Amino acid sequence: MILADGLGHYWSGLRYASKSLSIQEYILTKAFSHWLSMVSNNEPGLPIVSVYVSEKDIDQLLQRPPISTKRWKKGKVMFHDGVLRDAKIRIRGDNIRNWGFFKKSWKVKLKKSQLRSDKIRTYNLVVPRPNLVRELIPYIFARKVGLQVPSAELVEALLNGEHYGVMLMIEQTDENFLRNSQFMPVNLYKAEPDDQGQLNGMSYDDLFFGVGAWKQLSKNNNRNNDRSDIRSFIRAGKLGIGVMNSRRESDSSLEAWAKFSAFQEAMQSWHNSRYVNQRLIIDDYRGL
């Protein structure tokens, strides 16, 4: 299959065996970055995030994408507070839009001793889709209505000192995210068909059909991690017997789902659906 994006052309065979043939895009982007470095001014604009990682490490990350993109490399990062921090850096995501073009999406992980004031440890620098406002607003709206949502903002990225363009900087959904959201380290699950690479039939079209698509991102160390909670949740949904089939089920569970359902209807956003990009917190302490 041939995928075309402007001057970029990509030959895609197997899902894990794609490579870029976009020589034109590479040359034009380099020339544009050089021009920007000459004409740019020092007037305040978007917050600047500078990422530093060696060209050799970047080449290694792209040797066999998306498998090779998950190997952390040592680097540096500087946010808009002006502090240069040590970091682990890699390319983000399985989807070809994260790594197949000249502009890549990145994941940056700080040392615990070098966190910023927001206490976030892992950031995603995501290549935005064409409509930047539509991309950012759902995060802002979700926070306004009281949903648990990662921190997100638009930034201007620099890679090894060269302009890299506008990117969406998003907090990673992990144990650190739970703590920042005033949760204990409870079970946090992620459902994404692309992560599995082997789902088929109804499981691929509906992530709530079974547990095969659900991956644990954070664990409650005070309980047996046999995934019985997510199994009970999926079973309860199939049987229509409640949001959570739990002895501690409360109105707060229904309120959370009502808010989320209203959010989806109001935003009409591509951010998630029954078959892509789902996150679920199961909190035994609150029965939620």
ZADO-1210 file (C-alpha; in nm, 4 decimals, padded with zeros to 6 digits):
<atoms>
<atom x="00.0000" y="00.0000" z="00.0000" code="MET" pos="1"/>
<atom x="00.1220" y="00.3516" z="-00.0831" code="ILE" pos="2"/>
<atom x="00.0341" y="00.6365" z="00.1545" code="LEU" pos="3"/>
<atom x="00.0788" y="00.9921" z="00.0275" code="ALA" pos="4"/>
<atom x="00.0870" y="01.3069" z="00.2400" code="ASP" pos="5"/>
<atom x="00.1809" y="01.6167" z="00.0424" code="GLY" pos="6"/>
<atom x="00.5354" y="01.5523" z="-00.0785" code="LEU" pos="7"/>
<atom x="00.5784" y="01.2581" z="00.1571" code="GLY" pos="8"/>
<atom x="00.5347" y="00.9059" z="00.0250" code="HIS" pos="9"/>
<atom x="00.5338" y="00.5913" z="00.2383" code="TYR" pos="10"/>
<atom x="00.5477" y="00.2295" z="00.1417" code="TRP" pos="11"/>
<atom x="00.3536" y="00.0194" z="00.3925" code="SER" pos="12"/>
<atom x="00.3707" y="-00.3574" z="00.3893" code="GLY" pos="13"/>
<atom x="00.3310" y="-00.5349" z="00.7197" code="LEU" pos="14"/>
<atom x="00.2149" y="-00.3172" z="01.0098" code="ARG" pos="15"/>
<atom x="00.5596" y="-00.3271" z="01.1713" code="TYR" pos="16"/>
<atom x="00.7570" y="-00.2902" z="00.8492" code="ALA" pos="17"/>
<atom x="00.7129" y="00.0561" z="00.7026" code="SER" pos="18"/>
<atom x="00.9747" y="00.3042" z="00.5905" code="LYS" pos="19"/>
<atom x="00.9795" y="00.6600" z="00.4624" code="SER" pos="20"/>
<atom x="01.0811" y="00.7497" z="00.1091" code="LEU" pos="21"/>
<atom x="01.0166" y="01.1223" z="00.1616" code="SER" pos="22"/>
<atom x="01.3408" y="01.2828" z="00.0444" code="ILE" pos="23"/>
<atom x="01.1561" y="01.5940" z="-00.0787" code="GLN" pos="24"/>
<atom x="00.9858" y="01.6481" z="00.2564" code="GLU" pos="25"/>
<atom x="01.3160" y="01.6128" z="00.4409" code="TYR" pos="26"/>
<atom x="01.4931" y="01.8739" z="00.2245" code="ILE" pos="27"/>
<atom x="01.2046" y="02.1240" z="00.2336" code="LEU" pos="28"/>
<atom x="01.1571" y="02.0917" z="00.6092" code="THR" pos="29"/>
<atom x="01.5294" y="02.1440" z="00.6735" code="LYS" pos="30"/>
<atom x="01.5279" y="02.4542" z="00.4530" code="ALA" pos="31"/>
<atom x="01.2181" y="02.5931" z="00.6245" code="PHE" pos="32"/>
<atom x="01.3683" y="02.5335" z="00.9713" code="SER" pos="33"/>
<atom x="01.6867" y="02.7169" z="00.8670" code="HIS" pos="34"/>
<atom x="01.4814" y="03.0088" z="00.7340" code="TRP" pos="35"/>
<atom x="01.2803" y="03.0278" z="01.0588" code="LEU" pos="36"/>
<atom x="01.5998" y="03.0425" z="01.2651" code="SER" pos="37"/>
<atom x="01.7054" y="03.3547" z="01.0690" code="MET" pos="38"/>
<atom x="01.3763" y="03.5461" z="01.0703" code="VAL" pos="39"/>
<atom x="01.2307" y="03.4535" z="01.4098" code="SER" pos="40"/>
<atom x="01.2176" y="03.7190" z="01.6815" code="ASN" pos="41"/>
<atom x="01.2200" y="03.7185" z="02.0602" code="ASN" pos="42"/>
<atom x="00.8623" y="03.8357" z="02.1109" code="GLU" pos="43"/>
<atom x="00.6578" y="03.6187" z="02.3497" code="PRO" pos="44"/>
<atom x="00.4482" y="03.3510" z="02.1798" code="GLY" pos="45"/>
<atom x="00.3693" y="02.9920" z="02.2756" code="LEU" pos="46"/>
<atom x="00.5753" y="02.8401" z="02.5586" code="PRO" pos="47"/>
<atom x="00.8977" y="02.6910" z="02.4181" code="ILE" pos="48"/>
<atom x="01.0043" y="02.3322" z="02.4913" code="VAL" pos="49"/>
<atom x="01.3544" y="02.2307" z="02.3765" code="SER" pos="50"/>
<atom x="01.4422" y="01.8619" z="02.3374" code="VAL" pos="51"/>
<atom x="01.8000" y="01.7413" z="02.2944" code="TYR" pos="52"/>
<atom x="01.8787" y="01.3875" z="02.1776" code="VAL" pos="53"/>
<atom x="02.1705" y="01.2751" z="01.9621" code="SER" pos="54"/>
<atom x="02.1229" y="01.2113" z="01.5896" code="GLU" pos="55"/>
<atom x="02.2683" y="00.8640" z="01.6400" code="LYS" pos="56"/>
<atom x="01.9997" y="00.7807" z="01.8955" code="ASP" pos="57"/>
<atom x="01.7286" y="00.9171" z="01.6648" code="ILE" pos="58"/>
<atom x="01.8544" y="00.6899" z="01.3858" code="ASP" pos="59"/>
<atom x="01.8400" y="00.3907" z="01.6235" code="GLN" pos="60"/>
<atom x="01.4841" y="00.4763" z="01.7251" code="LEU" pos="61"/>
<atom x="01.3829" y="00.4641" z="01.3586" code="LEU" pos="62"/>
<atom x="01.5625" y="00.1418" z="01.2651" code="GLN" pos="63"/>
<atom x="01.2487" y="-00.0737" z="01.2886" code="ARG" pos="64"/>
<atom x="00.9445" y="00.1362" z="01.3785" code="PRO" pos="65"/>
<atom x="00.7249" y="00.1155" z="01.5738" code="PRO" pos="66"/>
<atom x="00.9107" y="-00.1551" z="01.7715" code="ILE" pos="67"/>
<atom x="01.2401" y="00.0364" z="01.7858" code="SER" pos="68"/>
<atom x="01.0674" y="00.3631" z="01.8815" code="THR" pos="69"/>
<atom x="00.9954" y="00.2319" z="02.2327" code="LYS" pos="70"/>
<atom x="01.3626" y="00.2182" z="02.3419" code="ARG" pos="71"/>
<atom x="01.4437" y="00.5030" z="02.5796" code="TRP" pos="72"/>
<atom x="01.7464" y="00.7208" z="02.5025" code="LYS" pos="73"/>
<atom x="01.9324" y="00.9643" z="02.7292" code="LYS" pos="74"/>
<atom x="01.8803" y="01.3297" z="02.6519" code="GLY" pos="75"/>
<atom x="01.7974" y="01.6728" z="02.7889" code="LYS" pos="76"/>
<atom x="01.4866" y="01.8876" z="02.7950" code="VAL" pos="77"/>
<atom x="01.4230" y="02.2537" z="02.8749" code="MET" pos="78"/>
<atom x="01.0704" y="02.3778" z="02.9434" code="PHE" pos="79"/>
<atom x="00.9561" y="02.7400" z="02.9602" code="HIS" pos="80"/>
<atom x="01.1009" y="02.7732" z="03.3123" code="ASP" pos="81"/>
<atom x="01.4504" y="02.7799" z="03.1551" code="GLY" pos="82"/>
<atom x="01.5889" y="02.4853" z="03.3570" code="VAL" pos="83"/>
<atom x="01.7862" y="02.2211" z="03.1617" code="LEU" pos="84"/>
<atom x="01.6855" y="01.8771" z="03.2926" code="ARG" pos="85"/>
<atom x="01.8109" y="01.5227" z="03.2341" code="ASP" pos="86"/>
<atom x="01.5494" y="01.3058" z="03.0649" code="ALA" pos="87"/>
<atom x="01.4774" y="00.9768" z="02.8960" code="LYS" pos="88"/>
<atom x="01.3441" y="01.0360" z="02.5457" code="ILE" pos="89"/>
<atom x="01.1841" y="00.8208" z="02.2797" code="ARG" pos="90"/>
<atom x="00.9378" y="00.8444" z="01.9919" code="ILE" pos="91"/>
<atom x="00.5748" y="00.8046" z="02.0978" code="ARG" pos="92"/>
<atom x="00.3054" y="00.5721" z="01.9713" code="GLY" pos="93"/>
<atom x="00.2356" y="00.2848" z="01.7324" code="ASP" pos="94"/>
<atom x="00.0410" y="00.4864" z="01.4755" code="ASN" pos="95"/>
<atom x="00.2392" y="00.5829" z="01.1644" code="ILE" pos="96"/>
<atom x="00.1394" y="00.9482" z="01.2088" code="ARG" pos="97"/>
<atom x="00.3621" y="00.9543" z="01.5206" code="ASN" pos="98"/>
<atom x="00.6823" y="00.8342" z="01.3549" code="TRP" pos="99"/>
<atom x="00.6376" y="00.7969" z="00.9771" code="GLY" pos="100"/>
<atom x="00.6783" y="01.1602" z="00.8748" code="PHE" pos="101"/>
<atom x="00.9573" y="01.4139" z="00.9185" code="PHE" pos="102"/>
<atom x="00.7860" y="01.5666" z="01.2241" code="LYS" pos="103"/>
<atom x="00.7585" y="01.3013" z="01.4949" code="LYS" pos="104"/>
<atom x="00.5732" y="01.2739" z="01.8253" code="SER" pos="105"/>
<atom x="00.7991" y="01.2401" z="02.1314" code="TRP" pos="106"/>
<atom x="00.7747" y="01.1098" z="02.4859" code="LYS" pos="107"/>
<atom x="00.9910" y="01.2750" z="02.7543" code="VAL" pos="108"/>
<atom x="01.0405" y="01.1245" z="03.1018" code="LYS" pos="109"/>
<atom x="01.2064" y="01.3290" z="03.3780" code="LEU" pos="110"/>
<atom x="01.3993" y="01.2100" z="03.6816" code="LYS" pos="111"/>
<atom x="01.1903" y="01.2060" z="03.9996" code="LYS" pos="112"/>
<atom x="01.4348" y="01.4527" z="04.1554" code="SER" pos="113"/>
<atom x="01.3918" y="01.7026" z="03.8686" code="GLN" pos="114"/>
<atom x="01.0149" y="01.7412" z="03.8373" code="LEU" pos="115"/>
<atom x="00.8553" y="02.0757" z="03.7629" code="ARG" pos="116"/>
<atom x="00.6066" y="02.2439" z="03.9951" code="SER" pos="117"/>
<atom x="00.3172" y="02.0616" z="03.8229" code="ASP" pos="118"/>
<atom x="00.4608" y="01.7276" z="03.9515" code="LYS" pos="119"/>
<atom x="00.4262" y="01.5680" z="03.6061" code="ILE" pos="120"/>
<atom x="00.7015" y="01.3192" z="03.5267" code="ARG" pos="121"/>
<atom x="00.6218" y="01.2068" z="03.1711" code="THR" pos="122"/>
<atom x="00.5117" y="01.4361" z="02.8887" code="TYR" pos="123"/>
<atom x="00.3958" y="01.3557" z="02.5360" code="ASN" pos="124"/>
<atom x="00.4848" y="01.6021" z="02.2605" code="LEU" pos="125"/>
<atom x="00.2240" y="01.5115" z="02.0012" code="VAL" pos="126"/>
<atom x="00.2105" y="01.6155" z="01.6364" code="VAL" pos="127"/>
<atom x="-00.1284" y="01.7914" z="01.6168" code="PRO" pos="128"/>
<atom x="-00.3853" y="01.7387" z="01.3483" code="ARG" pos="129"/>
<atom x="-00.4616" y="02.0366" z="01.1199" code="PRO" pos="130"/>
<atom x="-00.7269" y="02.1901" z="01.3486" code="ASN" pos="131"/>
<atom x="-00.5216" y="02.2866" z="01.6565" code="LEU" pos="132"/>
<atom x="-00.8120" y="02.4446" z="01.8426" code="VAL" pos="133"/>
<atom x="-01.0342" y="02.1407" z="01.7970" code="ARG" pos="134"/>
<atom x="-00.7475" y="01.9265" z="01.9246" code="GLU" pos="135"/>
<atom x="-00.6951" y="02.1245" z="02.2463" code="LEU" pos="136"/>
<atom x="-01.0481" y="02.2293" z="02.3463" code="ILE" pos="137"/>
<atom x="-01.1719" y="01.8820" z="02.4553" code="PRO" pos="138"/>
<atom x="-00.9004" y="01.8683" z="02.7240" code="TYR" pos="139"/>
<atom x="-01.0020" y="02.2111" z="02.8558" code="ILE" pos="140"/>
<atom x="-01.3748" y="02.1323" z="02.8423" code="PHE" pos="141"/>
<atom x="-01.3316" y="01.7955" z="03.0176" code="ALA" pos="142"/>
<atom x="-01.1452" y="01.9611" z="03.3041" code="ARG" pos="143"/>
<atom x="-01.4165" y="02.2284" z="03.3323" code="LYS" pos="144"/>
<atom x="-01.6915" y="01.9665" z="03.3782" code="VAL" pos="145"/>
<atom x="-01.4912" y="01.7715" z="03.6365" code="GLY" pos="146"/>
<atom x="-01.3635" y="01.4735" z="03.4382" code="LEU" pos="147"/>
<atom x="-01.0244" y="01.3188" z="03.5119" code="GLN" pos="148"/>
<atom x="-00.8140" y="01.4422" z="03.2204" code="VAL" pos="149"/>
<atom x="-00.4410" y="01.4836" z="03.1511" code="PRO" pos="150"/>
<atom x="-00.2917" y="01.8309" z="03.1508" code="SER" pos="151"/>
<atom x="-00.2567" y="01.9624" z="02.7943" code="ALA" pos="152"/>
<atom x="-00.1247" y="02.2777" z="02.6280" code="GLU" pos="153"/>
<atom x="00.0077" y="02.3974" z="02.2940" code="LEU" pos="154"/>
<atom x="00.3839" y="02.4631" z="02.2844" code="VAL" pos="155"/>
<atom x="00.6498" y="02.5557" z="02.0326" code="GLU" pos="156"/>
<atom x="00.9010" y="02.2711" z="02.0122" code="ALA" pos="157"/>
<atom x="01.2701" y="02.2843" z="01.9295" code="LEU" pos="158"/>
<atom x="01.4653" y="01.9677" z="01.8493" code="LEU" pos="159"/>
<atom x="01.8407" y="01.9970" z="01.8983" code="ASN" pos="160"/>
<atom x="01.8128" y="02.3740" z="01.8654" code="GLY" pos="161"/>
<atom x="01.6115" y="02.3744" z="01.5408" code="GLU" pos="162"/>
<atom x="01.2498" y="02.4866" z="01.5115" code="HIS" pos="163"/>
<atom x="01.0186" y="02.1831" z="01.5126" code="TYR" pos="164"/>
<atom x="00.6810" y="02.3585" z="01.5032" code="GLY" pos="165"/>
<atom x="00.3723" y="02.3714" z="01.7239" code="VAL" pos="166"/>
<atom x="00.2966" y="02.0580" z="01.9236" code="MET" pos="167"/>
<atom x="00.0423" y="01.9457" z="02.1816" code="LEU" pos="168"/>
<atom x="00.2129" y="01.8687" z="02.5153" code="MET" pos="169"/>
<atom x="00.0049" y="01.6165" z="02.7109" code="ILE" pos="170"/>
<atom x="00.0569" y="01.4603" z="03.0514" code="GLU" pos="171"/>
<atom x="00.1081" y="01.0823" z="03.0450" code="GLN" pos="172"/>
<atom x="-00.1761" y="00.8791" z="03.1985" code="THR" pos="173"/>
<atom x="00.0092" y="00.6704" z="03.4573" code="ASP" pos="174"/>
<atom x="00.0454" y="00.6366" z="03.8357" code="GLU" pos="175"/>
<atom x="00.1820" y="00.9889" z="03.8552" code="ASN" pos="176"/>
<atom x="-00.1305" y="01.1143" z="03.6763" code="PHE" pos="177"/>
<atom x="-00.3473" y="00.9357" z="03.9352" code="LEU" pos="178"/>
<atom x="-00.1645" y="01.1060" z="04.2217" code="ARG" pos="179"/>
<atom x="-00.1944" y="01.4463" z="04.0525" code="ASN" pos="180"/>
<atom x="-00.5691" y="01.3776" z="04.0146" code="SER" pos="181"/>
<atom x="-00.6020" y="01.3090" z="04.3905" code="GLN" pos="182"/>
<atom x="-00.6310" y="00.9310" z="04.3518" code="PHE" pos="183"/>
<atom x="-00.4399" y="00.6648" z="04.5385" code="MET" pos="184"/>
<atom x="-00.2238" y="00.4371" z="04.3155" code="PRO" pos="185"/>
<atom x="-00.5226" y="00.2274" z="04.2061" code="VAL" pos="186"/>
<atom x="-00.5798" y="00.0194" z="03.8960" code="ASN" pos="187"/>
<atom x="-00.5664" y="00.2197" z="03.5744" code="LEU" pos="188"/>
<atom x="-00.6451" y="00.0489" z="03.2450" code="TYR" pos="189"/>
<atom x="-00.5959" y="00.1435" z="02.8806" code="LYS" pos="190"/>
<atom x="-00.7803" y="00.0009" z="02.5810" code="ALA" pos="191"/>
<atom x="-00.6322" y="00.0529" z="02.2371" code="GLU" pos="192"/>
<atom x="-00.6585" y="-00.2011" z="01.9520" code="PRO" pos="193"/>
<atom x="-00.3308" y="-00.0819" z="01.7957" code="ASP" pos="194"/>
<atom x="-00.1396" y="-00.1768" z="02.1115" code="ASP" pos="195"/>
<atom x="-00.2371" y="-00.5408" z="02.0798" code="GLN" pos="196"/>
<atom x="-00.1876" y="-00.5949" z="01.7059" code="GLY" pos="197"/>
<atom x="-00.3847" y="-00.9181" z="01.7273" code="GLN" pos="198"/>
<atom x="-00.7430" y="-00.8251" z="01.8066" code="LEU" pos="199"/>
<atom x="-01.0051" y="-00.9313" z="01.5592" code="ASN" pos="200"/>
<atom x="-01.3796" y="-00.9690" z="01.5225" code="GLY" pos="201"/>
<atom x="-01.6017" y="-00.7797" z="01.7663" code="MET" pos="202"/>
<atom x="-01.3118" y="-00.7113" z="02.0055" code="SER" pos="203"/>
<atom x="-01.1571" y="-00.4799" z="01.7478" code="TYR" pos="204"/>
<atom x="-01.4812" y="-00.2886" z="01.6871" code="ASP" pos="205"/>
<atom x="-01.5873" y="-00.2688" z="02.0540" code="ASP" pos="206"/>
<atom x="-01.3237" y="-00.2453" z="02.3289" code="LEU" pos="207"/>
<atom x="-01.5935" y="-00.3224" z="02.5880" code="PHE" pos="208"/>
<atom x="-01.6685" y="-00.6591" z="02.4272" code="PHE" pos="209"/>
<atom x="-01.3957" y="-00.8382" z="02.6247" code="GLY" pos="210"/>
<atom x="-01.0803" y="-00.7911" z="02.8342" code="VAL" pos="211"/>
<atom x="-00.8366" y="-00.8702" z="02.5517" code="GLY" pos="212"/>
<atom x="-00.7917" y="-00.5063" z="02.4536" code="ALA" pos="213"/>
<atom x="-00.7315" y="-00.3782" z="02.8091" code="TRP" pos="214"/>
<atom x="-00.3762" y="-00.3194" z="02.9323" code="LYS" pos="215"/>
<atom x="-00.2878" y="-00.2237" z="03.2910" code="GLN" pos="216"/>
<atom x="-00.1035" y="00.1098" z="03.3200" code="LEU" pos="217"/>
<atom x="-00.0973" y="00.1352" z="03.7002" code="SER" pos="218"/>
<atom x="-00.1567" y="-00.1240" z="03.9728" code="LYS" pos="219"/>
<atom x="-00.3181" y="-00.1170" z="04.3146" code="ASN" pos="220"/>
<atom x="-00.0498" y="-00.2938" z="04.5190" code="ASN" pos="221"/>
<atom x="-00.2943" y="-00.3650" z="04.8016" code="ASN" pos="222"/>
<atom x="-00.5031" y="-00.6054" z="04.5980" code="ARG" pos="223"/>
<atom x="-00.4483" y="-00.9200" z="04.3981" code="ASN" pos="224"/>
<atom x="-00.3712" y="-00.8009" z="04.0443" code="ASN" pos="225"/>
<atom x="-00.5529" y="-01.0800" z="03.8638" code="ASP" pos="226"/>
<atom x="-00.7546" y="-00.8273" z="03.6586" code="ARG" pos="227"/>
<atom x="-01.0724" y="-00.9559" z="03.8226" code="SER" pos="228"/>
<atom x="-01.1995" y="-00.5983" z="03.8554" code="ASP" pos="229"/>
<atom x="-01.1862" y="-00.5265" z="03.4820" code="ILE" pos="230"/>
<atom x="-01.3387" y="-00.8692" z="03.4112" code="ARG" pos="231"/>
<atom x="-01.6264" y="-00.7938" z="03.6494" code="SER" pos="232"/>
<atom x="-01.6725" y="-00.4521" z="03.4925" code="PHE" pos="233"/>
<atom x="-01.6930" y="-00.5914" z="03.1368" code="ILE" pos="234"/>
<atom x="-01.9290" y="-00.8666" z="03.2513" code="ARG" pos="235"/>
<atom x="-02.1547" y="-00.6189" z="03.4308" code="ALA" pos="236"/>
<atom x="-02.1718" y="-00.4032" z="03.1208" code="GLY" pos="237"/>
<atom x="-02.2709" y="-00.6987" z="02.9023" code="LYS" pos="238"/>
<atom x="-02.5437" y="-00.8060" z="03.1429" code="LEU" pos="239"/>
<atom x="-02.6669" y="-00.4521" z="03.1976" code="GLY" pos="240"/>
<atom x="-02.6557" y="-00.4834" z="03.5767" code="ILE" pos="241"/>
<atom x="-02.4803" y="-00.1600" z="03.6654" code="GLY" pos="242"/>
<atom x="-02.1720" y="00.0484" z="03.6024" code="VAL" pos="243"/>
<atom x="-01.9737" y="-00.1581" z="03.8533" code="MET" pos="244"/>
<atom x="-02.0910" y="-00.4891" z="03.9977" code="ASN" pos="245"/>
<atom x="-01.9461" y="-00.4028" z="04.3388" code="SER" pos="246"/>
<atom x="-02.0675" y="-00.4168" z="04.6981" code="ARG" pos="247"/>
<atom x="-01.9578" y="-00.0522" z="04.7287" code="ARG" pos="248"/>
<atom x="-02.1279" y="00.0787" z="04.4167" code="GLU" pos="249"/>
<atom x="-02.2549" y="00.4331" z="04.4720" code="SER" pos="250"/>
<atom x="-02.4242" y="00.7194" z="04.2927" code="ASP" pos="251"/>
<atom x="-02.0800" y="00.8678" z="04.2255" code="SER" pos="252"/>
<atom x="-02.0141" y="00.5930" z="03.9698" code="SER" pos="253"/>
<atom x="-02.3253" y="00.6829" z="03.7739" code="LEU" pos="254"/>
<atom x="-02.2443" y="01.0529" z="03.8032" code="GLU" pos="255"/>
<atom x="-01.8968" y="00.9978" z="03.6572" code="ALA" pos="256"/>
<atom x="-02.0366" y="00.8039" z="03.3608" code="TRP" pos="257"/>
<atom x="-02.3090" y="01.0653" z="03.3080" code="ALA" pos="258"/>
<atom x="-02.0452" y="01.3417" z="03.2920" code="LYS" pos="259"/>
<atom x="-01.8351" y="01.1417" z="03.0487" code="PHE" pos="260"/>
<atom x="-02.1362" y="01.0641" z="02.8273" code="SER" pos="261"/>
<atom x="-02.2377" y="01.4324" z="02.8262" code="ALA" pos="262"/>
<atom x="-01.8798" y="01.5288" z="02.7375" code="PHE" pos="263"/>
<atom x="-01.8776" y="01.2934" z="02.4389" code="GLN" pos="264"/>
<atom x="-02.2129" y="01.4217" z="02.3109" code="GLU" pos="265"/>
<atom x="-02.1238" y="01.7886" z="02.3588" code="ALA" pos="266"/>
<atom x="-01.7768" y="01.7737" z="02.2006" code="MET" pos="267"/>
<atom x="-01.8428" y="01.5249" z="01.9190" code="GLN" pos="268"/>
<atom x="-01.4682" y="01.4663" z="01.9450" code="SER" pos="269"/>
<atom x="-01.2524" y="01.2063" z="01.7724" code="TRP" pos="270"/>
<atom x="-01.0481" y="01.1704" z="02.0941" code="HIS" pos="271"/>
<atom x="-01.2127" y="00.8408" z="02.1898" code="ASN" pos="272"/>
<atom x="-01.4930" y="00.5995" z="02.1073" code="SER" pos="273"/>
<atom x="-01.5947" y="00.2437" z="02.1845" code="ARG" pos="274"/>
<atom x="-01.3234" y="00.1125" z="01.9519" code="TYR" pos="275"/>
<atom x="-01.0280" y="00.3419" z="02.0239" code="VAL" pos="276"/>
<atom x="-00.8487" y="00.5334" z="02.3015" code="ASN" pos="277"/>
<atom x="-01.0251" y="00.4346" z="02.6246" code="GLN" pos="278"/>
<atom x="-00.8924" y="00.4799" z="02.9817" code="ARG" pos="279"/>
<atom x="-01.0583" y="00.3456" z="03.2948" code="LEU" pos="280"/>
<atom x="-00.9765" y="00.4071" z="03.6632" code="ILE" pos="281"/>
<atom x="-01.1137" y="00.1429" z="03.9012" code="ILE" pos="282"/>
<atom x="-01.0898" y="00.2780" z="04.2558" code="ASP" pos="283"/>
<atom x="-01.1757" y="00.0241" z="04.5260" code="ASP" pos="284"/>
<atom x="-01.1278" y="00.2801" z="04.7999" code="TYR" pos="285"/>
<atom x="-01.4129" y="00.4973" z="04.6675" code="ARG" pos="286"/>
<atom x="-01.6198" y="00.2250" z="04.5063" code="GLY" pos="287"/>
<atom x="-01.5858" y="00.4169" z="04.1796" code="LEU" pos="288"/>
</atoms>
